[in-house]
Amino acid sequence: MLMKKFHIACLPADGIGPEVITSSRQILEKLTQLDGGIAFNFQYFDWSTTRYQEKGALMPEDGLQQLEQGGFDGILLGPVGSPHVPDHITLWGLLLPIRQGLDQYINLRPLRLLEGIDTPPSKSGIALSRYGLCPRKLRRRVCRRWRTCPHS
């Protein structure tokens, strides 16, 4: 059987981020065991508010190039933010550069309802999306590449 390998960039970031990334990795490793035909290679980056406080930047100047040229199939990005660093720093210093630079304008989370579990939305398909719509205050800056916002 041919093994399909996935190269994943891991950015645990802040707060519960390291726990979230660790749990996500455990799930992917279990999937590897169950499937047998896939494997994951994880590369970690220390891009966080701790890095910002130590070095003055959330990610290095060539951060986007590292992600673009690293041959990654996906990015696991933990929560970014700290009470000691203003939100606009994390937004413009890490989140938007990654989203804009890599055209990651939507965070789509497909949802599958499990059979036998009664839930209100069980009659319709649902996809959860974060950052799918640009806040009005940011729309002009976030969508500066387009004449009309493709996100709304």
C-alpha positions, -999 to 999 in steps of 0.1 A, spaced: 0 0 0 13 34 -9 16 58 21 2 93 16 23 118 37 11 152 49 35 179 60 18 201 86 30 235 100 21 238 137 17 272 153 6 265 189 6 302 196 -9 313 230 -31 304 259 -46 270 254 -31 268 219 -3 243 228 -30 220 244 -52 223 213 -24 216 189 -12 186 211 -47 172 211 -51 178 173 -18 160 167 -29 130 189 -61 127 168 -41 128 136 -16 102 149 -46 80 159 -59 84 124 -26 73 111 -28 41 132 -63 33 122 -59 41 84 -24 27 78 -22 45 45 -14 80 57 13 97 78 19 131 92 51 151 96 48 181 120 70 211 119 66 236 148 69 274 148 72 295 179 51 324 165 32 338 195 28 368 217 57 354 239 79 357 208 66 392 202 75 402 238 110 387 234 118 397 198 94 425 189 76 405 162 51 376 162 68 359 133 101 365 115 102 388 84 104 358 62 76 339 80 52 338 50 81 326 28 88 298 53 52 287 51 50 290 13 83 273 6 81 247 33 60 223 13 32 223 38 -1 206 31 -19 223 60 -15 246 90 -26 239 126 -29 273 141 -38 277 178 -54 307 194 -33 339 192 -35 366 219 -25 377 253 -38 403 278 -3 418 276 -3 424 238 -30 445 221 -53 426 198 -44 448 168 -8 436 171 -17 399 169 -42 406 141 -19 426 119 13 409 130 3 373 125 -33 364 116 -39 387 87 -5 383 71 -10 345 70 -47 348 59 -40 374 32 -6 360 21 -19 325 17 -55 334 6 -68 318 38 -98 341 41 -122 316 55 -119 292 83 -144 265 72 -154 239 97 -176 212 82 -199 196 107 -212 161 105 -241 150 127 -238 116 143 -266 91 138 -286 85 170 -278 119 185 -309 142 185 -298 178 178 -319 208 167 -301 212 134 -304 175 125 -327 183 96 -302 204 77 -266 204 67 -244 229 85 -209 242 80 -194 264 107 -173 293 95 -152 317 115 -139 348 99 -160 341 68 -173 376 68 -151 407 71 -161 430 100 -172 463 86 -143 482 103 -117 459 87 -133 452 54 -115 480 35 -81 469 48 -86 431 46 -101 432 12 -79 459 -3 -70 435 -32 -106 433 -44 -130 460 -54 -158 442 -37 -154 420 -7 -156 383 -18 -162 373 18 -197 387 22 
